[in-house]
């Protein structure tokens, strides 16, 4: 429902999130060997990895303790704040100007 409203209000911005992009090698390994993935799909995969492996700090749920696999995506950092996740993932998806 929220995605539909976002598409109606700002279609170009949403298109940047759902368009398929060729993934770099480090991200392909994290994504299970897929060569193309959208920004949104990749972010959801990162979030599901955090949830599956219980990587949120038990005392402060706003901190993610990265395992070795997640460190490859999150620039080698061992701890990341939740609000930083979208910004760090976005660095792997450079904005490509459309002609």
PDB file as gemmi writes it, atoms N, CA and C in Angstrom:
CRYST1    1.000    1.000    1.000  90.00  90.00  90.00 P 1                      
ATOM      1  N   UNK A   1       0.822  -1.189   0.000  1.00  0.00           N  
ATOM      2  CA  UNK A   1       0.000   0.000   0.000  1.00  0.00           C  
ATOM      3  C   UNK A   1       0.868   1.256   0.000  1.00  0.00           C  
ATOM      4  N   UNK A   2       1.885   1.284   0.844  1.00  0.00           N  
ATOM      5  CA  UNK A   2       2.767   2.441   0.920  1.00  0.00           C  
ATOM      6  C   UNK A   2       3.549   2.586  -0.375  1.00  0.00           C  
ATOM      7  N   UNK A   3       3.988   1.475  -0.941  1.00  0.00           N  
ATOM      8  CA  UNK A   3       4.749   1.517  -2.190  1.00  0.00           C  
ATOM      9  C   UNK A   3       3.892   2.061  -3.328  1.00  0.00           C  
ATOM     10  N   UNK A   4       2.632   1.678  -3.372  1.00  0.00           N  
ATOM     11  CA  UNK A   4       1.738   2.194  -4.423  1.00  0.00           C  
ATOM     12  C   UNK A   4       1.590   3.703  -4.329  1.00  0.00           C  
ATOM     13  N   UNK A   5       1.428   4.205  -3.101  1.00  0.00           N  
ATOM     14  CA  UNK A   5       1.288   5.647  -2.920  1.00  0.00           C  
ATOM     15  C   UNK A   5       2.588   6.351  -3.311  1.00  0.00           C  
ATOM     16  N   UNK A   6       3.719   5.763  -2.963  1.00  0.00           N  
ATOM     17  CA  UNK A   6       5.010   6.354  -3.304  1.00  0.00           C  
ATOM     18  C   UNK A   6       5.216   6.383  -4.816  1.00  0.00           C  
ATOM     19  N   UNK A   7       4.774   5.341  -5.502  1.00  0.00           N  
ATOM     20  CA  UNK A   7       4.896   5.301  -6.962  1.00  0.00           C  
ATOM     21  C   UNK A   7       4.048   6.399  -7.579  1.00  0.00           C  
ATOM     22  N   UNK A   8       2.864   6.602  -7.046  1.00  0.00           N  
ATOM     23  CA  UNK A   8       1.980   7.635  -7.578  1.00  0.00           C  
ATOM     24  C   UNK A   8       2.542   9.028  -7.344  1.00  0.00           C  
ATOM     25  N   UNK A   9       3.155   9.243  -6.184  1.00  0.00           N  
ATOM     26  CA  UNK A   9       3.646  10.572  -5.842  1.00  0.00           C  
ATOM     27  C   UNK A   9       4.985  10.907  -6.489  1.00  0.00           C  
ATOM     28  N   UNK A  10       5.877   9.941  -6.574  1.00  0.00           N  
ATOM     29  CA  UNK A  10       7.223  10.213  -7.074  1.00  0.00           C  
ATOM     30  C   UNK A  10       7.765   8.992  -7.816  1.00  0.00           C  
ATOM     31  N   UNK A  11       7.306   8.755  -9.028  1.00  0.00           N  
ATOM     32  CA  UNK A  11       7.686   7.520  -9.737  1.00  0.00           C  
ATOM     33  C   UNK A  11       9.180   7.381 -10.040  1.00  0.00           C  
ATOM     34  N   UNK A  12       9.894   8.475 -10.298  1.00  0.00           N  
ATOM     35  CA  UNK A  12      11.316   8.376 -10.620  1.00  0.00           C  
ATOM     36  C   UNK A  12      12.131   7.911  -9.423  1.00  0.00           C  
ATOM     37  N   UNK A  13      11.772   8.388  -8.243  1.00  0.00           N  
ATOM     38  CA  UNK A  13      12.497   8.015  -7.034  1.00  0.00           C  
ATOM     39  C   UNK A  13      12.307   6.530  -6.735  1.00  0.00           C  
ATOM     40  N   UNK A  14      11.099   6.038  -6.881  1.00  0.00           N  
ATOM     41  CA  UNK A  14      10.815   4.628  -6.625  1.00  0.00           C  
ATOM     42  C   UNK A  14      11.465   3.751  -7.687  1.00  0.00           C  
ATOM     43  N   UNK A  15      11.511   4.232  -8.910  1.00  0.00           N  
ATOM     44  CA  UNK A  15      12.132   3.454  -9.984  1.00  0.00           C  
ATOM     45  C   UNK A  15      13.602   3.198  -9.677  1.00  0.00           C  
ATOM     46  N   UNK A  16      14.268   4.141  -9.039  1.00  0.00           N  
ATOM     47  CA  UNK A  16      15.664   3.954  -8.648  1.00  0.00           C  
ATOM     48  C   UNK A  16      15.833   2.853  -7.622  1.00  0.00           C  
ATOM     49  N   UNK A  17      14.817   2.613  -6.818  1.00  0.00           N  
ATOM     50  CA  UNK A  17      14.887   1.566  -5.805  1.00  0.00           C  
ATOM     51  C   UNK A  17      14.580   0.187  -6.365  1.00  0.00           C  
ATOM     52  N   UNK A  18      13.739   0.107  -7.385  1.00  0.00           N  
ATOM     53  CA  UNK A  18      13.289  -1.194  -7.878  1.00  0.00           C  
ATOM     54  C   UNK A  18      13.919  -1.612  -9.195  1.00  0.00           C  
ATOM     55  N   UNK A  19      14.684  -0.740  -9.859  1.00  0.00           N  
ATOM     56  CA  UNK A  19      15.369  -1.115 -11.095  1.00  0.00           C  
ATOM     57  C   UNK A  19      16.485  -2.102 -10.794  1.00  0.00           C  
ATOM     58  N   UNK A  20      16.666  -3.081 -11.678  1.00  0.00           N  
ATOM     59  CA  UNK A  20      17.740  -4.055 -11.504  1.00  0.00           C  
ATOM     60  C   UNK A  20      19.086  -3.419 -11.819  1.00  0.00           C  
ATOM     61  N   UNK A  21      20.085  -3.761 -10.994  1.00  0.00           N  
ATOM     62  CA  UNK A  21      21.435  -3.228 -11.141  1.00  0.00           C  
ATOM     63  C   UNK A  21      22.401  -4.402 -11.113  1.00  0.00           C  
ATOM     64  N   UNK A  22      23.461  -4.327 -11.915  1.00  0.00           N  
ATOM     65  CA  UNK A  22      24.507  -5.351 -11.865  1.00  0.00           C  
ATOM     66  C   UNK A  22      25.268  -5.207 -10.553  1.00  0.00           C  
ATOM     67  N   UNK A  23      25.377  -6.299  -9.817  1.00  0.00           N  
ATOM     68  CA  UNK A  23      26.025  -6.265  -8.510  1.00  0.00           C  
ATOM     69  C   UNK A  23      27.526  -6.493  -8.621  1.00  0.00           C  
ATOM     70  N   UNK A  24      28.331  -5.782  -7.822  1.00  0.00           N  
ATOM     71  CA  UNK A  24      29.761  -6.076  -7.744  1.00  0.00           C  
ATOM     72  C   UNK A  24      29.982  -7.466  -7.130  1.00  0.00           C  
ATOM     73  N   UNK A  25      31.161  -8.009  -7.268  1.00  0.00           N  
ATOM     74  CA  UNK A  25      31.467  -9.368  -6.820  1.00  0.00           C  
ATOM     75  C   UNK A  25      31.181  -9.581  -5.339  1.00  0.00           C  
ATOM     76  N   UNK A  26      31.575  -8.641  -4.490  1.00  0.00           N  
ATOM     77  CA  UNK A  26      31.357  -8.800  -3.048  1.00  0.00           C  
ATOM     78  C   UNK A  26      29.880  -8.896  -2.718  1.00  0.00           C  
ATOM     79  N   UNK A  27      29.071  -8.121  -3.409  1.00  0.00           N  
ATOM     80  CA  UNK A  27      27.632  -8.156  -3.160  1.00  0.00           C  
ATOM     81  C   UNK A  27      26.989  -9.410  -3.745  1.00  0.00           C  
ATOM     82  N   UNK A  28      27.546  -9.912  -4.844  1.00  0.00           N  
ATOM     83  CA  UNK A  28      27.004 -11.148  -5.440  1.00  0.00           C  
ATOM     84  C   UNK A  28      27.125 -12.318  -4.477  1.00  0.00           C  
ATOM     85  N   UNK A  29      28.250 -12.401  -3.795  1.00  0.00           N  
ATOM     86  CA  UNK A  29      28.445 -13.483  -2.829  1.00  0.00           C  
ATOM     87  C   UNK A  29      27.433 -13.382  -1.703  1.00  0.00           C  
ATOM     88  N   UNK A  30      27.158 -12.176  -1.254  1.00  0.00           N  
ATOM     89  CA  UNK A  30      26.174 -11.974  -0.185  1.00  0.00           C  
ATOM     90  C   UNK A  30      24.766 -12.290  -0.681  1.00  0.00           C  
ATOM     91  N   UNK A  31      24.502 -11.970  -1.943  1.00  0.00           N  
ATOM     92  CA  UNK A  31      23.168 -12.156  -2.514  1.00  0.00           C  
ATOM     93  C   UNK A  31      22.943 -13.571  -3.022  1.00  0.00           C  
ATOM     94  N   UNK A  32      23.814 -14.486  -2.698  1.00  0.00           N  
ATOM     95  CA  UNK A  32      23.617 -15.872  -3.107  1.00  0.00           C  
ATOM     96  C   UNK A  32      23.936 -16.129  -4.563  1.00  0.00           C  
ATOM     97  N   UNK A  33      24.830 -15.351  -5.142  1.00  0.00           N  
ATOM     98  CA  UNK A  33      25.257 -15.586  -6.512  1.00  0.00           C  
ATOM     99  C   UNK A  33      24.443 -14.864  -7.570  1.00  0.00           C  
ATOM    100  N   UNK A  34      23.435 -14.111  -7.181  1.00  0.00           N  
ATOM    101  CA  UNK A  34      22.648 -13.364  -8.163  1.00  0.00           C  
ATOM    102  C   UNK A  34      23.490 -12.234  -8.727  1.00  0.00           C  
ATOM    103  N   UNK A  35      23.435 -12.052 -10.044  1.00  0.00           N  
ATOM    104  CA  UNK A  35      24.247 -11.014 -10.666  1.00  0.00           C  
ATOM    105  C   UNK A  35      23.520  -9.679 -10.730  1.00  0.00           C  
ATOM    106  N   UNK A  36      22.188  -9.693 -10.679  1.00  0.00           N  
ATOM    107  CA  UNK A  36      21.416  -8.458 -10.707  1.00  0.00           C  
ATOM    108  C   UNK A  36      20.398  -8.458  -9.580  1.00  0.00           C  
ATOM    109  N   UNK A  37      20.206  -7.296  -8.997  1.00  0.00           N  
ATOM    110  CA  UNK A  37      19.238  -7.165  -7.916  1.00  0.00           C  
ATOM    111  C   UNK A  37      18.900  -5.682  -7.775  1.00  0.00           C  
ATOM    112  N   UNK A  38      17.705  -5.394  -7.329  1.00  0.00           N  
ATOM    113  CA  UNK A  38      17.341  -3.997  -7.096  1.00  0.00           C  
ATOM    114  C   UNK A  38      17.870  -3.552  -5.743  1.00  0.00           C  
ATOM    115  N   UNK A  39      17.962  -2.252  -5.587  1.00  0.00           N  
ATOM    116  CA  UNK A  39      18.429  -1.663  -4.336  1.00  0.00           C  
ATOM    117  C   UNK A  39      17.529  -2.109  -3.183  1.00  0.00           C  
ATOM    118  N   UNK A  40      16.239  -2.068  -3.387  1.00  0.00           N  
ATOM    119  CA  UNK A  40      15.287  -2.442  -2.352  1.00  0.00           C  
ATOM    120  C   UNK A  40      15.397  -3.922  -1.995  1.00  0.00           C  
ATOM    121  N   UNK A  41      15.520  -4.782  -2.993  1.00  0.00           N  
ATOM    122  CA  UNK A  41      15.646  -6.219  -2.739  1.00  0.00           C  
ATOM    123  C   UNK A  41      16.917  -6.533  -1.970  1.00  0.00           C  
ATOM    124  N   UNK A  42      17.988  -5.852  -2.323  1.00  0.00           N  
ATOM    125  CA  UNK A  42      19.252  -6.103  -1.619  1.00  0.00           C  
ATOM    126  C   UNK A  42      19.166  -5.646  -0.168  1.00  0.00           C  
ATOM    127  N   UNK A  43      18.548  -4.489   0.066  1.00  0.00           N  
ATOM    128  CA  UNK A  43      18.395  -4.013   1.439  1.00  0.00           C  
ATOM    129  C   UNK A  43      17.546  -4.986   2.248  1.00  0.00           C  
ATOM    130  N   UNK A  44      16.494  -5.523   1.665  1.00  0.00           N  
ATOM    131  CA  UNK A  44      15.657  -6.498   2.362  1.00  0.00           C  
ATOM    132  C   UNK A  44      16.437  -7.776   2.657  1.00  0.00           C  
ATOM    133  N   UNK A  45      17.339  -8.158   1.761  1.00  0.00           N  
ATOM    134  CA  UNK A  45      18.172  -9.330   2.009  1.00  0.00           C  
ATOM    135  C   UNK A  45      19.126  -9.084   3.179  1.00  0.00           C  
ATOM    136  N   UNK A  46      19.685  -7.890   3.256  1.00  0.00           N  
ATOM    137  CA  UNK A  46      20.562  -7.535   4.380  1.00  0.00           C  
ATOM    138  C   UNK A  46      19.769  -7.593   5.691  1.00  0.00           C  
ATOM    139  N   UNK A  47      18.573  -7.024   5.675  1.00  0.00           N  
ATOM    140  CA  UNK A  47      17.758  -7.006   6.890  1.00  0.00           C  
ATOM    141  C   UNK A  47      17.354  -8.421   7.304  1.00  0.00           C  
ATOM    142  N   UNK A  48      17.005  -9.263   6.342  1.00  0.00           N  
ATOM    143  CA  UNK A  48      16.628 -10.642   6.696  1.00  0.00           C  
ATOM    144  C   UNK A  48      17.837 -11.413   7.238  1.00  0.00           C  
ATOM    145  N   UNK A  49      19.044 -11.125   6.730  1.00  0.00           N  
ATOM    146  CA  UNK A  49      20.261 -11.760   7.249  1.00  0.00           C  
ATOM    147  C   UNK A  49      20.481 -11.362   8.708  1.00  0.00           C  
ATOM    148  N   UNK A  50      20.246 -10.090   9.008  1.00  0.00           N  
ATOM    149  CA  UNK A  50      20.398  -9.611  10.384  1.00  0.00           C  
ATOM    150  C   UNK A  50      19.410 -10.327  11.297  1.00  0.00           C  
ATOM    151  N   UNK A  51      18.176 -10.449  10.856  1.00  0.00           N  
ATOM    152  CA  UNK A  51      17.148 -11.099  11.670  1.00  0.00           C  
ATOM    153  C   UNK A  51      17.409 -12.600  11.824  1.00  0.00           C  
ATOM    154  N   UNK A  52      17.765 -13.280  10.730  1.00  0.00           N  
ATOM    155  CA  UNK A  52      17.997 -14.731  10.765  1.00  0.00           C  
ATOM    156  C   UNK A  52      19.140 -15.108  11.704  1.00  0.00           C  
ATOM    157  N   UNK A  53      20.184 -14.311  11.707  1.00  0.00           N  
ATOM    158  CA  UNK A  53      21.364 -14.629  12.500  1.00  0.00           C  
ATOM    159  C   UNK A  53      21.395 -13.895  13.836  1.00  0.00           C  
ATOM    160  N   UNK A  54      20.293 -13.228  14.175  1.00  0.00           N  
ATOM    161  CA  UNK A  54      20.149 -12.556  15.465  1.00  0.00           C  
ATOM    162  C   UNK A  54      21.343 -11.624  15.745  1.00  0.00           C  
ATOM    163  N   UNK A  55      21.587 -10.704  14.820  1.00  0.00           N  
ATOM    164  CA  UNK A  55      22.761  -9.844  14.909  1.00  0.00           C  
ATOM    165  C   UNK A  55      22.504  -8.517  15.604  1.00  0.00           C  
ATOM    166  N   UNK A  56      21.269  -8.250  15.994  1.00  0.00           N  
ATOM    167  CA  UNK A  56      21.016  -7.030  16.748  1.00  0.00           C  
ATOM    168  C   UNK A  56      21.529  -7.203  18.165  1.00  0.00           C  
ATOM    169  N   UNK A  57      22.131  -6.154  18.693  1.00  0.00           N  
ATOM    170  CA  UNK A  57      22.657  -6.183  20.053  1.00  0.00           C  
ATOM    171  C   UNK A  57      21.500  -6.381  21.034  1.00  0.00           C  
ATOM    172  N   UNK A  58      21.596  -7.357  21.944  1.00  0.00           N  
ATOM    173  CA  UNK A  58      20.481  -7.615  22.867  1.00  0.00           C  
ATOM    174  C   UNK A  58      20.206  -6.468  23.842  1.00  0.00           C  
ATOM    175  N   UNK A  59      21.226  -5.704  24.193  1.00  0.00           N  
ATOM    176  CA  UNK A  59      21.016  -4.605  25.140  1.00  0.00           C  
ATOM    177  C   UNK A  59      20.556  -3.331  24.445  1.00  0.00           C  
ATOM    178  N   UNK A  60      21.030  -3.086  23.224  1.00  0.00           N  
ATOM    179  CA  UNK A  60      20.636  -1.909  22.458  1.00  0.00           C  
ATOM    180  C   UNK A  60      20.234  -2.368  21.066  1.00  0.00           C  
ATOM    181  N   UNK A  61      18.950  -2.481  20.804  1.00  0.00           N  
ATOM    182  CA  UNK A  61      18.448  -3.023  19.541  1.00  0.00           C  
ATOM    183  C   UNK A  61      18.729  -2.100  18.351  1.00  0.00           C  
ATOM    184  N   UNK A  62      19.238  -0.908  18.594  1.00  0.00           N  
ATOM    185  CA  UNK A  62      19.576   0.004  17.507  1.00  0.00           C  
ATOM    186  C   UNK A  62      20.968  -0.241  16.950  1.00  0.00           C  
ATOM    187  N   UNK A  63      21.681  -1.225  17.487  1.00  0.00           N  
ATOM    188  CA  UNK A  63      23.032  -1.546  17.022  1.00  0.00           C  
ATOM    189  C   UNK A  63      23.028  -2.947  16.416  1.00  0.00           C  
ATOM    190  N   UNK A  64      23.697  -3.084  15.282  1.00  0.00           N  
ATOM    191  CA  UNK A  64      23.845  -4.376  14.624  1.00  0.00           C  
ATOM    192  C   UNK A  64      25.292  -4.810  14.786  1.00  0.00           C  
ATOM    193  N   UNK A  65      25.496  -5.999  15.346  1.00  0.00           N  
ATOM    194  CA  UNK A  65      26.835  -6.589  15.450  1.00  0.00           C  
ATOM    195  C   UNK A  65      27.052  -7.420  14.194  1.00  0.00           C  
ATOM    196  N   UNK A  66      27.974  -7.006  13.354  1.00  0.00           N  
ATOM    197  CA  UNK A  66      28.159  -7.636  12.042  1.00  0.00           C  
ATOM    198  C   UNK A  66      28.952  -8.925  12.148  1.00  0.00           C  
ATOM    199  N   UNK A  67      28.500  -9.959  11.433  1.00  0.00           N  
ATOM    200  CA  UNK A  67      29.293 -11.163  11.281  1.00  0.00           C  
ATOM    201  C   UNK A  67      30.192 -10.969  10.060  1.00  0.00           C  
ATOM    202  N   UNK A  68      31.027 -11.947   9.756  1.00  0.00           N  
ATOM    203  CA  UNK A  68      31.992 -11.801   8.661  1.00  0.00           C  
ATOM    204  C   UNK A  68      31.307 -11.575   7.316  1.00  0.00           C  
ATOM    205  N   UNK A  69      30.212 -12.250   7.080  1.00  0.00           N  
ATOM    206  CA  UNK A  69      29.505 -12.100   5.804  1.00  0.00           C  
ATOM    207  C   UNK A  69      28.919 -10.697   5.668  1.00  0.00           C  
ATOM    208  N   UNK A  70      28.371 -10.177   6.740  1.00  0.00           N  
ATOM    209  CA  UNK A  70      27.763  -8.847   6.702  1.00  0.00           C  
ATOM    210  C   UNK A  70      28.813  -7.743   6.628  1.00  0.00           C  
ATOM    211  N   UNK A  71      30.003  -7.997   7.174  1.00  0.00           N  
ATOM    212  CA  UNK A  71      31.084  -7.004   7.120  1.00  0.00           C  
ATOM    213  C   UNK A  71      31.480  -6.690   5.680  1.00  0.00           C  
ATOM    214  N   UNK A  72      31.381  -7.673   4.785  1.00  0.00           N  
ATOM    215  CA  UNK A  72      31.741  -7.430   3.391  1.00  0.00           C  
ATOM    216  C   UNK A  72      30.826  -6.393   2.757  1.00  0.00           C  
ATOM    217  N   UNK A  73      29.583  -6.352   3.188  1.00  0.00           N  
ATOM    218  CA  UNK A  73      28.619  -5.402   2.644  1.00  0.00           C  
ATOM    219  C   UNK A  73      28.703  -4.059   3.360  1.00  0.00           C  
ATOM    220  N   UNK A  74      28.945  -4.085   4.652  1.00  0.00           N  
ATOM    221  CA  UNK A  74      28.903  -2.869   5.463  1.00  0.00           C  
ATOM    222  C   UNK A  74      30.286  -2.264   5.691  1.00  0.00           C  
ATOM    223  N   UNK A  75      31.106  -2.295   4.661  1.00  0.00           N  
ATOM    224  CA  UNK A  75      32.398  -1.603   4.620  1.00  0.00           C  
ATOM    225  C   UNK A  75      33.366  -2.042   5.705  1.00  0.00           C  
ATOM    226  N   UNK A  76      33.284  -3.302   6.133  1.00  0.00           N  
ATOM    227  CA  UNK A  76      34.220  -3.854   7.094  1.00  0.00           C  
ATOM    228  C   UNK A  76      33.985  -3.430   8.529  1.00  0.00           C  
ATOM    229  N   UNK A  77      32.882  -2.798   8.799  1.00  0.00           N  
ATOM    230  CA  UNK A  77      32.600  -2.326  10.159  1.00  0.00           C  
ATOM    231  C   UNK A  77      32.067  -3.468  11.013  1.00  0.00           C  
ATOM    232  N   UNK A  78      32.449  -3.500  12.285  1.00  0.00           N  
ATOM    233  CA  UNK A  78      32.000  -4.567  13.173  1.00  0.00           C  
ATOM    234  C   UNK A  78      30.674  -4.238  13.839  1.00  0.00           C  
ATOM    235  N   UNK A  79      30.371  -2.952  14.005  1.00  0.00           N  
ATOM    236  CA  UNK A  79      29.092  -2.516  14.575  1.00  0.00           C  
ATOM    237  C   UNK A  79      28.551  -1.369  13.732  1.00  0.00           C  
ATOM    238  N   UNK A  80      27.234  -1.396  13.520  1.00  0.00           N  
ATOM    239  CA  UNK A  80      26.586  -0.370  12.713  1.00  0.00           C  
ATOM    240  C   UNK A  80      25.285   0.029  13.402  1.00  0.00           C  
ATOM    241  N   UNK A  81      24.993   1.307  13.415  1.00  0.00           N  
ATOM    242  CA  UNK A  81      23.702   1.781  13.913  1.00  0.00           C  
ATOM    243  C   UNK A  81      22.632   1.463  12.863  1.00  0.00           C  
ATOM    244  N   UNK A  82      21.419   1.176  13.301  1.00  0.00           N  
ATOM    245  CA  UNK A  82      20.347   0.842  12.362  1.00  0.00           C  
ATOM    246  C   UNK A  82      20.072   1.965  11.372  1.00  0.00           C  
ATOM    247  N   UNK A  83      20.143   3.199  11.823  1.00  0.00           N  
ATOM    248  CA  UNK A  83      19.850   4.305  10.912  1.00  0.00           C  
ATOM    249  C   UNK A  83      20.915   4.455   9.829  1.00  0.00           C  
ATOM    250  N   UNK A  84      22.099   3.862  10.021  1.00  0.00           N  
ATOM    251  CA  UNK A  84      23.169   3.941   9.019  1.00  0.00           C  
ATOM    252  C   UNK A  84      23.023   2.892   7.917  1.00  0.00           C  
ATOM    253  N   UNK A  85      22.270   1.835   8.172  1.00  0.00           N  
ATOM    254  CA  UNK A  85      22.143   0.740   7.203  1.00  0.00           C  
ATOM    255  C   UNK A  85      21.731   1.204   5.810  1.00  0.00           C  
ATOM    256  N   UNK A  86      20.643   1.948   5.662  1.00  0.00           N  
ATOM    257  CA  UNK A  86      20.259   2.362   4.303  1.00  0.00           C  
ATOM    258  C   UNK A  86      21.328   3.193   3.607  1.00  0.00           C  
ATOM    259  N   UNK A  87      22.015   4.056   4.361  1.00  0.00           N  
ATOM    260  CA  UNK A  87      23.047   4.899   3.753  1.00  0.00           C  
ATOM    261  C   UNK A  87      24.235   4.071   3.268  1.00  0.00           C  
ATOM    262  N   UNK A  88      24.625   3.067   4.053  1.00  0.00           N  
ATOM    263  CA  UNK A  88      25.768   2.236   3.669  1.00  0.00           C  
ATOM    264  C   UNK A  88      25.415   1.359   2.479  1.00  0.00           C  
ATOM    265  N   UNK A  89      24.228   0.780   2.473  1.00  0.00           N  
ATOM    266  CA  UNK A  89      23.808  -0.044   1.337  1.00  0.00           C  
ATOM    267  C   UNK A  89      23.700   0.815   0.081  1.00  0.00           C  
ATOM    268  N   UNK A  90      23.240   2.043   0.234  1.00  0.00           N  
ATOM    269  CA  UNK A  90      23.083   2.944  -0.906  1.00  0.00           C  
ATOM    270  C   UNK A  90      24.426   3.242  -1.584  1.00  0.00           C  
ATOM    271  N   UNK A  91      25.523   3.199  -0.829  1.00  0.00           N  
ATOM    272  CA  UNK A  91      26.847   3.450  -1.409  1.00  0.00           C  
ATOM    273  C   UNK A  91      27.211   2.424  -2.480  1.00  0.00           C  
ATOM    274  N   UNK A  92      26.653   1.214  -2.376  1.00  0.00           N  
ATOM    275  CA  UNK A  92      26.937   0.165  -3.346  1.00  0.00           C  
ATOM    276  C   UNK A  92      26.106   0.314  -4.618  1.00  0.00           C  
ATOM    277  N   UNK A  93      25.137   1.213  -4.617  1.00  0.00           N  
ATOM    278  CA  UNK A  93      24.255   1.411  -5.749  1.00  0.00           C  
ATOM    279  C   UNK A  93      24.371   2.852  -6.231  1.00  0.00           C  
ATOM    280  N   UNK A  94      25.431   3.150  -7.006  1.00  0.00           N  
ATOM    281  CA  UNK A  94      25.630   4.523  -7.452  1.00  0.00           C  
ATOM    282  C   UNK A  94      24.507   4.966  -8.385  1.00  0.00           C  
ATOM    283  N   UNK A  95      24.213   6.233  -8.326  1.00  0.00           N  
ATOM    284  CA  UNK A  95      23.160   6.801  -9.165  1.00  0.00           C  
ATOM    285  C   UNK A  95      23.679   6.907 -10.589  1.00  0.00           C  
ATOM    286  N   UNK A  96      22.961   6.302 -11.511  1.00  0.00           N  
ATOM    287  CA  UNK A  96      23.360   6.319 -12.916  1.00  0.00           C  
ATOM    288  C   UNK A  96      22.468   7.314 -13.644  1.00  0.00           C  
ATOM    289  N   UNK A  97      23.062   8.319 -14.284  1.00  0.00           N  
ATOM    290  CA  UNK A  97      22.221   9.281 -15.009  1.00  0.00           C  
ATOM    291  C   UNK A  97      21.571   8.617 -16.220  1.00  0.00           C  
ATOM    292  N   UNK A  98      20.286   8.865 -16.370  1.00  0.00           N  
ATOM    293  CA  UNK A  98      19.533   8.289 -17.496  1.00  0.00           C  
ATOM    294  C   UNK A  98      19.530   9.311 -18.623  1.00  0.00           C  
ATOM    295  N   UNK A  99      19.766   8.852 -19.856  1.00  0.00           N  
ATOM    296  CA  UNK A  99      19.811   9.803 -20.989  1.00  0.00           C  
ATOM    297  C   UNK A  99      18.447  10.347 -21.334  1.00  0.00           C  
TER     298      UNK A  99                                                      
END                                                                             
